[in-house]
Amino acid sequence: MVVVRPFKGLRPKDELAEKVASPPYDVLDSDEAREMVGENRLCFLRVVKPEVDLDPKVDLYSDQVYEQGAKNLQEFIGNGTMVQDPDEAFYFYRQIMGTHEQYGLVATVSAQDYLNENIKKHEFTRPDKEADRVRHITTMRAQCGPVFLTYKDIPHMNELQDGYCTVFKPNVDFKAPDGIRHTLWAIRDPEIIGRIIELFSDVPHIYVADGHHRSAAGTIVAQKFKEKNPDHTGEEEYNFFLAVLFPQSHMKILEYNRAVTDLNGLSLKEYLEKVSQKFDIFENADPSPSELHRFSMYVDKKWYGLVPKDGTFPDTHPVKRLDAAILQDNLLSPVLAIDDPRASNRIKFVGGIRGTKELERLVDSDMFAVAFSLFPVTVAQLMDVADSGNVMPPKSTWFEPKLRSGLVVHLI
């Protein structure tokens, strides 16, 4: 069963949270991060992307970068910008993006649960990215960005969370520059903490939605620290990593679209003829598909609808029935010769947050020849893949809104 654990969170002073909290490290490049920090010396990007304080020529993976992040975190602690809560707590975290609203539980979860596959994954991880996060955590002695987890709804947990957040005033409530509202409640009541632990003790599995490298790194750090500690008990903070857990019903997954630079040497007529072997094609399609197993394709300034023909995919296989796999197996690989989308420089993945207008822009600019709009993966599909022990096709899920870094930090 799953362990969720309260902890003494390191947090910005409530009145400073808006200035401190930042986007996660992996959604901005270094130049974008420098621009966002600007004159705001309280921005947490100085910790999660510490190269912003260094010469742009410095190697992003040099010791100097990680040491600068640790120095900046200690600066925030030393000058009182961030203060560790005196008592263990859970935190409720609400995000509002447009009409979408989601409530999560900020907690630490067990590295042992990750090893035991009680925390399930749906993506491969890369050793170089794991190593980067391990170095960041060990140098900071802190987990500065949470893993985004999901679980099948627990009705009593939903009721507890909704009731608490309705009755009690939040500690932090602000709207970020991107228009997303972030609200945080610190939960210190021992009775409520105990009830939350009890509710999750009956949950057999939780799932990584976003943050596979952070969760893997948290587990590697736990193992390394255990090996170095002759008095290890299993209760040390390094045995747990920072996460926000959202119920399945609250999750919002956006589509992850594709654009391809060329038609693999085919004329438009030849290309459409080859596509028609596996798909029924119709013109004047809506740019956004309305259901699973429907695709919209933009080429030659027109939107076409694609419907896979019977027998083109196995309807019972948890991975091969995903729309990203159907498109890959029946069009991208056999027609456009993109056999390895992870390695090909002819394909671009476009997060759904950018909309179908971005696909039109790419193709109309002549930088790309064709673009595909997909229907979003469902959380149930993600869980089915994880439960089967498989992984999703590359770039299948785009989660919004993104979790803010620096709202709550876990010291190890």
Stockholm file with secondary structure:
# STOCKHOLM 1.0

chainA/1-412         MVVVRPFKGLRPKDELAEKVASPPYDVLDSDEAREMVGENRLCFLRVVKPEVDLDPKVDLYSDQVYEQGAKNLQEFIGNGTMVQDPDEAFYFYRQIMGTHEQYGLVATVSAQDYLNENIKKHEFTRPDKEADRVRHITTMRAQCGPVFLTYKDIPHMNELQDGYCTVFKPNVDFKAPDGIRHTLWAIRDPEIIGRIIELFSDVPHIYVADGHHRSAAGTIVAQKFKEKNPDHTGEEEYNFFLAVLFPQSHMKILEYNRAVTDLNGLSLKEYLEKVSQKFDIFENADPSPSELHRFSMYVDKKWYGLVPKDGTFPDTHPVKRLDAAILQDNLLSPVLAIDDPRASNRIKFVGGIRGTKELERLVDSDMFAVAFSLFPVTVAQLMDVADSGNVMPPKSTWFEPKLRSGLVVHLI
#=GR chainA/1-412 SS CCCEECBCCEEECGGGHHHHCBCCGGGSCHHHHHHHHTTCTTCTHHHHSGGGGSCTTSCTTSHHHHHHHHHHHHHHHHTTSEEECSSCBEEEEEEEETTEEEEEEEEEEEHHHHHTTSEECCSCCCHHHHHHHHHHHHHHTEECSCEEEEECCCHHHHHHHHHHHHHSCCSEEEECTTSCEEEEEEECCHHHHHHHHHHHHTCCCEEEEECHHHHHHHHHHHHHHHHHCTTCCSCSGGGEEEEEEEEGGGCCEECEEEEESCCTTCCHHHHHHHHTTTEEEEESCCSSCSSTTCEEEEETTEEEEEEECTTSSCTTCTTTTSHHHHHIIIIITTTTCCCCTTTCSSEEEEEGGGHHHHHHHHHHTTSCSEEEECCCCCHHHHHHHHHTTCCCCSSCCEESSCCCBSSSBEEC
#=GC SS_cons         CCCEECBCCEEECGGGHHHHCBCCGGGSCHHHHHHHHTTCTTCTHHHHSGGGGSCTTSCTTSHHHHHHHHHHHHHHHHTTSEEECSSCBEEEEEEEETTEEEEEEEEEEEHHHHHTTSEECCSCCCHHHHHHHHHHHHHHTEECSCEEEEECCCHHHHHHHHHHHHHSCCSEEEECTTSCEEEEEEECCHHHHHHHHHHHHTCCCEEEEECHHHHHHHHHHHHHHHHHCTTCCSCSGGGEEEEEEEEGGGCCEECEEEEESCCTTCCHHHHHHHHTTTEEEEESCCSSCSSTTCEEEEETTEEEEEEECTTSSCTTCTTTTSHHHHHIIIIITTTTCCCCTTTCSSEEEEEGGGHHHHHHHHHHTTSCSEEEECCCCCHHHHHHHHHTTCCCCSSCCEESSCCCBSSSBEEC
//
